[in-house]
């Protein structure tokens, strides 16, 4: 009888030890993250910037950020990444020069779009917050011992995050034509514009004032195709124009400082914010 009792106790102890060892799980390791911020929103479109941060334990040699676009949303220009699109699923991958990200380092890329903002962000197949989804394990129900003192959790005040505000440096309203559809831009008046210029040959953005101070200058101070596109437009309009080389930098032999060749076609998105009142005559 004593031998049988000892054998039973030994088996129970072994089962308990095995159950205890099975329940112990390793802690999750830190992983890289990606954050998205809206740099500018002008109603009919927006500009986003994505920051890829290596908060992991090893250097990154490449990265891939994925989003789903809501119905009707679209991506236009993008920079510092390669983009592929499958239906409403968009993937941005590193270029050759920005794929390596050391531990603690960051890299950014951006894009301009319209419609709803992208959702379901993933970085290298994992949620952009760095937390991988895990299945809930099936465990043997543990024996619970009633605590002698009920645990207490101190209440905390939810943090408040103020929305970022960026105010464009537009001149005082008294110096401008009213922003209304009844006023049109002329060739000699100073205009105030948000501009996004893309080289269609390279896909690179070479000029951008969205998210900062608008451009100001005479309407006839641009290349011919740009001036022709804005003259006669109403203040408050947004203009999309494709400029052939002959009406762009072709006659000047290109613009090397902006990476524009003499045969390059240009695409501009222009927001006409305001124009100075013409001189009294």
Buried (B, 14 or more C-beta within 10 A) or exposed (E): EEEEEEEEEEEEEEEEEEEEEEEEEEEEEEBBBBBBEEBBEBEEBBBBBBBBBBEBEEEBEEBBBBBBBEEEBBBBBBBBBBBEEEEBEBBBBBEEEBBBBEEEEBBBBBBBBBBEBBEEBBBBEBBBEBEEEEEEEEEEEEEEEEEEEEEEEEEEEEEEEEEEEEEBEBBEEEEBBEBEEEBBBBBEBBBBBBBBBBBEBEEBBBBBBBBEEBBBEBBBEBBBBBBBBBBEBEBBBBBEBEBEBEBBBBEEEBBEEBBBBBEBBBBBBBBBBBBBBEEEE
